[in-house]
Amino acid sequence: MEISFKNKVALVTGAASGLGLETATQFAESGASVVLSDFNQQALDEAVKLLSDKGYNVIGIKCDVSNEAEVKSMLEKVVQKFGKLDVAYNNAGMHVAVAETADALSEDFDRAIAVNLKGIWLCMKYELQVMRQQGSGSIVNCSSQSGIVGTANLGAYTAAKHGVVGLTKATALEYAPKGIRVNCICPGTTNTPMVANAVADHPEHMDAIISSIPRGRMGKSEELASTVLWLSSEAAGFMIGQAVVPDGGYTIK
């Protein structure tokens, strides 16, 4: 099934690498004008150049999604540039140190919630202001397989990702009557730079997770990105408030 985003404007946060960059690339390949956002200016510039050199209509906006003023400014810039926002993929997130709850640091918990949960809420807040005025739009939030099941030694991350699922459902109910769809994706362990760093930092913990995936391997960024594009498209027009779980079977055991 060919999905087209011709004449559409898409925003992707955490777009400088990994799943965010792959999703931004697929949106661009499907005809969208794409806004790439990331907190890392150098990596963002490189990602924008990569897509611009291929002839795609893309811009980059630096943003820390845990900072409300920066998120508000980002959406203002999107509207100033393109006049609308059709699709948003709220992908920006961070991993946290592996630790038992009794030994975890409160600052790690606070940062995980600020980026992985409040960051989603802030992005939706200002995306929805634009979409509500239009009477249309689609938002996909990035949760995790840890938003569906518990993950030992990742309490703060698991709590934040569960929160994304609940926030998605509540917001979807508010905006479905207004012509706006909100869903989330709950990726399993995927071969991205963030996961590579986690494997390097906590090899035993990550090896145990990867070895228990029924599919027998990690996910690929292109597999996850194509799921985001489908959820964002009219092909998924009856999907409201759903948590779609491409995880190689990890959460059904």
C-alpha positions, 0 to 999 in steps of 0.5 A: 500500500502506497501512502502519500503525504504530498502537500502535507507538513510533518513534524518529527522530534528527536529527528537527528538520528535513529528512529526519528531520522528514519521516520523523517526520511520516510515522510519526506520520501512520501512527499511531505514537507518535514520539520526535523527537531532535536536538542543536538544542534550539530546532529540536527544540522547534519540530518537536515543537510542529508535530506536537503541534499536529496532534494527534500523540503525540510527544515530544522528547529533546535528544541529541548522538548522538556522546555515549554518556551522552546516547544511553543517557539518551535510550533510558532516557527512551523506555522510561520514557515508552512502555515499549518501542521498536518502530522506530528510524530513526538519521538524525542526521548531518553534512556536512563541508568539501569538501577534498582528502585532503591538505588536509583537517583532522584535526578534521573527519575526527574529527567526521565519524566521531564523528557519522556512524559512531560515532553510529549505533553508539551509537544501535544499541547502546542501541536493541538492548538494548531490542529484544533484551529484547522479542524484536522491532524494526526499525532503519533506519540512514542512510548515503548514496550516498557509502556505495556509491560514492566521492565525491571531496573528501569522504573523511571523509564517504565513509569514515563512510558506507561504515562505516554500510553495513558496520556495518548488515550485521554487526549485522543478522546478529547480530540477525536470529535474535533477531527484530530487523531492521537495514537502512540507506538510502543516500539520493542528493542530497536537497532538505534544509536540510543539502544547501542549506547544502552547495550554498551553501558549495560550489556548484561541487562540489554542482552537478556532483553534482546535474547528474549525477543520471540522474533529472534532479533532487534527491530529495524528503524525502517520497520518502526518508521513505516508503522508511524507513517501508517498510523499518521495516514488516512489509511489508519483513519479509524485508529483512535487512542491506540497503542500499537506495539511493534516489538517482535512479540516481546510483550505477548509472552 
